[in-house]
């Protein structure tokens, strides 16, 4: 796995003065307000404290600036970023989760326990466990904070008031939105056109991920494609068999490739978001949308904490950044789309990717009340200065941006403190009348 790192995400203009990094041997948690980070933290460097963190060992660590203007950080920015996006932090957290043995048990009993009883059991579990402190749900600001800290360090280290970096989105858009669906059943497949109609009426297109455990109706596939929708892949079987073992993962590749070619898919989402980070990069796809931004409600809870795509090897990961429809409307029994709308507004403020995962099936958006919530959500989004893109187009853009093609420069403008730092979008955004 290629370490992709924070620097690759930010793509700040090259500078003579990068922060000097002091690392240690043992990973530990640091915090600053609500922000948590896992770092192989070294000692605090010389000079005046700029930004301080509390360590779980009870001491304080700080980013400092010395008399010659060098900035010292007690951790490596790329390594901290990697600990988030690889979900390596999970092994170092005491968040409650199911063991692999319990997960297997869950899938065995799932077939015989009625759906209503399953839901009641999961609701009870949620009430008993509560939400973890980290990652914050539905939106966690950790990677955003790390981006801002890095840019702040560059400004201080270079003794300037601003520093250029590559803007996240094309055409001066302040943020991006992409919609994707997993089609769970043949019944759901029969309902995709209705959902596509709703989206098209409101000016949206989306991607439908199909599974190989039902017949992917070629008529539906053709119609969706001709109307500008995308077809993605939702694996061969709806269980954790793909990621169960290395041998099962390898054995599935050829068939996965054949199925993807048959339906014209370049993107993938794993069933029930089962995943092994290191293997995702080997999938025969251009992008994957399996890793949550923050999702404590899935059988494999976790989160990469990023509001932006990132690379796993040569694959572009498009983390899903909103709660799933099933979580909001079935598990938590919410009766409006306000949670989606608020979270999307928060992502827009951070200039991230709003990535909504939902399902056309009965029990999901196939139900009229849930489809009405989705409609309300799309109406709210329609008013915003967002780049609307299919997942495959977001992935293609992320590759172009990484290669430096078609990128516009933005500026981080410093204040006296980290909290005063501002991210100014490129001129094209200002010309389009988007407020920063
Ligand atoms: Zn699914």
Boltz pocket constraint, residues with backbone or C-beta under 6 A from the ligand:
constraints:
  - pocket:
      binder: B
      contacts: [[A, 182], [A, 183], [A, 184], [A, 234], [A, 238], [A, 270], [A, 271], [A, 272]]
      max_distance: 6.0
